[in-house]
Amino acid sequence: MNLEGRRAEELCAGLLQKAGLRILARNWRCRLGEIDLVAEEAGTLVFAEVRLRRDPRFGGAAESISAAKRARLVAAARLYLAGRPAAPCRFDVMLLDSLAPARVQWIRDAFTE
């Protein structure tokens, strides 16, 4: 991951914490993919995907989340959940089209699986 990607994830983790979520894992990796941030909010597990796109010629941050990317996130989340007590969960997306000034669009429960 590049420096800008790290800064974007750090910014989003701080935003989640300020909103009262507890960060459980960062950049959780498995054979099926990676989850940028895993957090907990009032008993709900939150799998957060951070997307930064600085160049609009290639589409915005939201457009970068393809069906294949969603499928990898869901598969990784299922593996994260394996062997853990059942808990409600959701997938949030945190979109940034710039770091300066940083504007984060936080979409809660961005997709359902």
C-alpha positions as CSV (number, residue, x, y, z in Angstrom):
1,M,0.0,0.0,0.0
2,N,1.3,3.5,-0.8
3,L,1.6,6.4,1.6
4,E,-1.6,8.0,0.4
5,G,-3.5,4.8,1.0
6,R,-2.2,4.5,4.5
7,R,-3.2,8.2,5.2
8,A,-6.7,7.5,3.9
9,E,-7.1,4.4,6.0
10,E,-5.8,6.3,9.1
11,L,-8.2,9.1,8.5
12,C,-11.1,6.8,8.1
13,A,-10.1,4.8,11.2
14,G,-10.1,8.0,13.2
15,L,-13.5,8.9,11.8
16,L,-14.9,5.6,12.9
17,Q,-13.4,6.0,16.4
18,K,-14.8,9.5,16.8
19,A,-18.2,8.1,15.9
20,G,-17.9,5.6,18.7
21,L,-16.8,2.5,16.9
22,R,-14.0,0.3,18.2
23,I,-11.3,-0.7,15.7
24,L,-10.7,-4.5,16.0
25,A,-8.4,-5.0,13.0
26,R,-6.6,-3.0,10.2
27,N,-5.7,-4.6,6.9
28,W,-6.9,-8.0,7.9
29,R,-5.6,-10.4,5.3
30,C,-6.5,-13.9,4.3
31,R,-6.2,-16.1,1.2
32,L,-9.5,-14.7,-0.1
33,G,-8.6,-11.0,0.2
34,E,-8.2,-8.1,2.5
35,I,-10.5,-6.1,4.8
36,D,-9.2,-2.5,5.3
37,L,-10.9,-2.0,8.7
38,V,-12.9,-4.2,11.0
39,A,-14.7,-2.4,13.7
40,E,-17.5,-3.0,16.3
41,E,-20.5,-0.7,16.9
42,A,-22.9,-1.7,19.6
43,G,-22.5,-5.4,19.0
44,T,-22.4,-5.2,15.2
45,L,-19.3,-6.1,13.3
46,V,-18.5,-3.5,10.7
47,F,-16.3,-4.4,7.7
48,A,-15.1,-1.1,6.2
49,E,-13.6,-0.7,2.7
50,V,-11.6,2.5,2.2
51,R,-11.4,3.8,-1.4
52,L,-9.3,6.7,-2.5
53,R,-9.4,7.9,-6.1
54,R,-7.5,11.1,-6.9
55,D,-7.8,11.1,-10.6
56,P,-11.4,11.5,-11.9
57,R,-10.4,10.3,-15.4
58,F,-10.6,6.7,-14.0
59,G,-13.9,7.1,-12.2
60,G,-14.5,8.2,-8.7
61,A,-14.0,6.2,-5.5
62,A,-17.5,4.7,-5.6
63,E,-17.0,3.4,-9.1
64,S,-13.9,1.5,-8.1
65,I,-16.0,-1.0,-6.0
66,S,-16.9,-3.6,-8.6
67,A,-19.0,-6.7,-8.2
68,A,-15.8,-8.7,-8.0
69,K,-14.4,-6.5,-5.2
70,R,-17.7,-6.9,-3.3
71,A,-17.5,-10.6,-3.7
72,R,-13.9,-10.7,-2.4
73,L,-14.9,-8.6,0.6
74,V,-17.8,-10.8,1.5
75,A,-15.6,-14.0,1.1
76,A,-12.9,-12.5,3.4
77,A,-15.6,-11.4,5.9
78,R,-17.0,-14.9,6.0
79,L,-13.5,-16.3,6.8
80,Y,-13.1,-13.6,9.5
81,L,-16.4,-14.7,11.0
82,A,-15.5,-18.4,10.9
83,G,-15.0,-19.8,14.4
84,R,-16.3,-16.6,16.1
85,P,-19.6,-16.3,17.9
86,A,-22.5,-15.3,15.6
87,A,-22.9,-11.5,15.5
88,P,-24.7,-9.1,13.2
89,C,-22.5,-7.5,10.6
90,R,-22.6,-4.9,7.9
91,F,-20.3,-3.6,5.1
92,D,-19.5,0.1,5.1
93,V,-17.7,2.0,2.4
94,M,-15.6,5.1,3.0
95,L,-15.0,7.1,-0.1
96,L,-12.3,9.8,-0.6
97,D,-11.7,11.6,-3.9
98,S,-9.0,13.7,-2.3
99,L,-6.8,13.9,0.7
100,A,-6.3,17.6,0.6
101,P,-8.8,18.7,1.6
102,A,-10.0,15.4,3.0
103,R,-13.6,14.8,2.5
104,V,-14.9,11.3,3.4
105,Q,-18.2,10.0,2.3
106,W,-19.2,7.3,4.7
107,I,-21.8,4.9,3.4
108,R,-23.2,2.7,6.1
109,D,-24.5,-0.7,5.1
110,A,-23.3,-0.1,1.5
111,F,-24.2,-3.5,0.3
112,T,-25.9,-6.6,1.7
113,E,-24.9,-10.2,1.4
